[in-house]
Amino acid sequence: MSKKKAEAEIQERIQMEIARVKLPRGNQTLGLLDQRLGGSRTRVKCLDGKTRICRIPGRLKRRLWVREGDIILVEPWELGGDAKGDIIFKYRPTQVQYLKRRGFLDKLSEFEEF
């Protein structure tokens, strides 16, 4: 395989991954995982200015591994939405770069000041 074909293939893979970035819809919000509390519970600083206790739903429990500092997609609960929510998705580093370039993570710098 020539060098040009290899570079074109790499660029195509990057574009495919970026095209599949899951964006917040409806009442979903982006968040920064602050602390793991045990079990499937975590404390998340959401970009809407609230700190929520979030859980990983059972269908994702064995597939979704999170660490402190990860950027995640949170869906607040209908009841107690200011205090609790579910973690729906974890963003990969290339997807986080894409979100930063598009301006979705502008409020993230406010959290890093503390």
N, C-alpha and C positions, 0 to 999 in steps of 0.2 A: 504494500500500500504506500502510495506516495505521501510526502509530507503535507501537501495541500489538501489531499483527501482526508487525512487524519485531523488536521486543523478544522476543516469544514464539518467533520463529524462531531468534534468536541463542541463547536459553536452551536450546532443543531441540538445537541443534548442539553446545553445550557438554556437555549431558547425554549425547548420543550418543558424543562423544569420550571422556568420562570412563568410560562404561560399557564401553568397549573397551580399557581399560588392561590390559596383559598383566602378570600377577603371576607371581612365581617359583613353579615347581612342582618337586617332587622334590628333586634335588640342585642346582638352579639357585640363583643368588644375585645380588643387586644389587651394582653396583660403580661406582666413580668413576674415570673414565679419567685416569690420572696423567701418562702420557707416551707420545707416538707414537715408535716405534723405527725405522720405515722398512718399506717393503713393506706388508704387511697386519698387522704385529705392533704391539702396544701393551702398555704396563704398566698394570695395573688394580689399584686398591686395593679389594678386595672387602669387603663388610660382615660377612663371617664372620671377619675379622681377618687374612686372608692377602693377600699381593701376588702376582699371577699375571701371567705373560706370556701374553697372549691374542692370538688371530688372528681376522681376519674371514674366514669360510669363502668359498670360491670362488663359491657361488651368491648371496652377498650383497655381493661385493667392489665391484661398480660401483653398487649401489643404496644401500649404507650408508656414509655419510660421517660420520666422528666427529672431534671436537676434544677437546683437553684440557679437563677439567671436566665433560664430559657424564656423565649417569647412564645406565648401560647394564645389560642383563641378560646374565649370564655363565653358561655351562654348563661346569663343570670337566671335564677329560678323565678317563676311567676309569683310565687309566694315567698316573701323574704328576699327579693331580688337584690336589695342593697347589701345584704350580708352573705348570701350564699350563691353558688353557681356550679356549673359543670365545665370541665375541661374537654373541649371537643377536638382540638388539633394542636400539634406542636410544630413550629416552623423550623426548618433546617437553616444553616448559616447562609446559604445562597439566597434563600427566600427572605431572610431577615434583611439582607443587603438590598434586595428588590423593594421591600416595604419602606426602608429608610430613604431610598432614592425617590420613591413616589410620595413621600411625605406622610405616610400613615403612622410613623413612629416619632413625630416631632415632639410630642409631649414626654417622650422617654427621657430626654435630657433633664427634665425637672426632677425625676425620681433619682437620678444619679448624683444630684447635688447633696442629697441627705446622707 
